[in-house]
């Protein structure tokens, strides 16, 4: 394997020394252009490794050009190690060696083209909570208040998350105890992209509790005077 900056004559002389001084022609050189992207943006600084040997890193355009020898139709495994903050491919790239012809003059010399992806290790999750008609409701994350709904009943939050992380939020209804359901939980399952997640929570208002009916205790008035009877009665 030779990096692009290796002189072609030097490469051929090295091949000839390896094959001996016979008349056997050297195996053909296959130029390869590797592009490394992160969310469709060129990623410089990604290391390119073949056979355990690091050949170099991608340039400012996310490209690395190299040449290798081999047999037409066979494949070469290319390992890409992404820079910090980006996730490396889990498996090496299998680059099939084949002869190419470029009609575009600007693309000649690129040879075989292949692409690797290095997604960011962290993503932006913008979470919108809609509670129609319910302003000033606290929104909790990890049992801490992080924001409140505005006058329209909307709250906005931004999180840095890993791919597939789960966010658990809670709407605190303690200050409005008649709202149902009480203290509902909102669960957000994130994806491997920067994304906006909208959650809507509707409430009903429970009737206020009835005041307990008071039962009057009998009044003890003490001894009562019996009025005197008319003449001719018993007394």
Secondary structure, 3 states (H helix, E strand, C coil): CEECCCCHHHHHHHHHHHHCCCCCCCCCEEEEEEEEEECCEECCCCEEEECCEEEEECCCCCEEEEEEECCCCCEEEEEEECCCCECCCCCCEEEECCCCCCCCHHHCCCCEEEEEECCECCEEEEEEEECCCCCCCEEEECCEEEEECCCCCEEEEEEEECCCCEEEEEEECCCCCCEECCCCEEEEECCCCCEEEEEECCCEECCCCCCCCCCCCCCCCCCCCCCCCCCCCCC
